[in-house]
C-alpha cells in the first residue's frame, strides 16, 4: 500500500514538473503552427475618400508599404517543425588567447 502511495506521489510530481505541454500536444489546443492564422487573411483597403467640402488630412508622413516582389517560399510539410521554434544552436568553443 505504501509503495502505491509513493508511486502515485512520484507520478503526480512528474506530471507537475512536465507542465501542461504534453496534454496540449495531445489535444492540439490552440491549433497547430501549420494552421492558417487570421493575419494571413489580411488585405489592403482602399484609400480614404474625403467627402466634398472637407479638407483632406496631411498624408506626407504616412507609412508607404512597398510592393512585395519576392517569390512565395516553398510550402512547408506537416512534418516540418514550426518556425516559432528556434533551430538547434551550437556555438564552437573559442580557443584561449595566445600570449
Secondary structure as the mmCIF struct_conf table of DSSP 4:
data_model
#
loop_
_struct_conf.conf_type_id
_struct_conf.id
_struct_conf.beg_label_comp_id
_struct_conf.beg_label_asym_id
_struct_conf.beg_label_seq_id
_struct_conf.end_label_comp_id
_struct_conf.end_label_asym_id
_struct_conf.end_label_seq_id
HELX_RH_AL_P HELX_RH_AL_P1 UNK A 2 UNK A 18
TURN_TY1_P TURN_TY1_P1 UNK A 19 UNK A 20
HELX_RH_AL_P HELX_RH_AL_P2 UNK A 21 UNK A 27
TURN_TY1_P TURN_TY1_P2 UNK A 28 UNK A 30
TURN_TY1_P TURN_TY1_P3 UNK A 33 UNK A 34
BEND BEND1 UNK A 35 UNK A 35
HELX_LH_PP_P HELX_LH_PP_P1 UNK A 36 UNK A 37
HELX_RH_3T_P HELX_RH_3T_P1 UNK A 38 UNK A 41
HELX_LH_PP_P HELX_LH_PP_P2 UNK A 46 UNK A 51
TURN_TY1_P TURN_TY1_P4 UNK A 52 UNK A 53
BEND BEND2 UNK A 54 UNK A 54
HELX_LH_PP_P HELX_LH_PP_P3 UNK A 55 UNK A 58
TURN_TY1_P TURN_TY1_P5 UNK A 60 UNK A 61
HELX_LH_PP_P HELX_LH_PP_P4 UNK A 62 UNK A 67
BEND BEND3 UNK A 70 UNK A 70
HELX_LH_PP_P HELX_LH_PP_P5 UNK A 71 UNK A 77
TURN_TY1_P TURN_TY1_P6 UNK A 78 UNK A 79
BEND BEND4 UNK A 80 UNK A 80
HELX_LH_PP_P HELX_LH_PP_P6 UNK A 81 UNK A 82
TURN_TY1_P TURN_TY1_P7 UNK A 83 UNK A 84
BEND BEND5 UNK A 85 UNK A 85
HELX_LH_PP_P HELX_LH_PP_P7 UNK A 86 UNK A 88
HELX_LH_PP_P HELX_LH_PP_P8 UNK A 92 UNK A 98
#
